[in-house]
């Protein structure tokens, strides 16, 4: 029926979503339901974080413009500082922090480990602190403090992607696996 109607390409675009429904087996030969639930939880975290990041950015700038009487120069300076700190955290702090954590915590190449959890928790807490600092700020200086937390929240996406990669069915399927993740993120 699908072939007769000419919807093969539409149906084929949804086939890669099966990759997110993890079907790997554990050492005893049983279906690894923990891996499946971890991937579904990570997908939910990814969707919620993208909603929070995109849904909070524009109202944040509008609030600062109204509350603190920002002009275009102040807004540009704020965004420049935000992007600079974000870049510095991703280029320097994140690899340094990861290196320090590997000395104390064991890495697991096929499952979520404590390093992944720590990165996810730090990033999500930073995202929460961004919103709290912005809502409680009474001056431009206090409001600008949120850029520090914004920068640490930037570690969420790389942490999610490195954790997702552990559940990919194989190196040859990585593109499809992350493509299905992008498909879900863009449709939600």
Secondary structure, DSSP 8 states (H G I E B T S, - for coil): -HHHHT-HHHHHHHHGGGGGS---B-TTSSB-HHHHHHHHHHHHHHHHHHHHHHHHHHHHHHHHHHHH---HHHHHHHHHHHHHHHHHIIIIIHHHHHHHHHHHS---SSS--HHHHHHHHHHHHHHHHHHHHHHH--SHHHHHTHHHHHHHHTHHHHHHHHHHHTT-S-GGGHHHHHHHHHHHHHH-
